[in-house]
Amino acid sequence: MTPNIQPRNLLVALAFLAILCSGVGAWDMDVKKHYLQELGEYAVQAYNLASLHDHEHQLTFEKVIAYDHLSDIDHKLAIQAADHGVTHTYEAVVCDKPWIQVKKLVSFKLA
């Protein structure tokens, strides 16, 4: 015996499924965006700490404008940061191992 599914019920179920899936995707994008901004902020802080003796070039993080995942743990970021109020774009590579709570700035340079 085959179940008798009404077209209206099928449409309601499909609409519910579409709403559920779109919400998950949006949440996932927010988490990813937040994670990348945290990595960018870390990169600028690590750069400033490494160049602590150079008080003239302490950067202020603004935002991550692009990214590329080089591997599961290495992330290449294009970062906007201000140097004495002038915004520049920098390229940073950050190694992140969240399961052992370790981050390392691999490289940081003017793009």
Buried (B, 14 or more C-beta within 10 A) or exposed (E): EEEEEEEEEEEEEEEEEEEEEEEEEEEEEEEEEEBBBBBBBBBBBBBBEEBEEEEEEBBEBBBBEEBEEEEEBBBBBBBBBBBEEEEEEBBBBBBBEEEEEEBEBBEBEEE
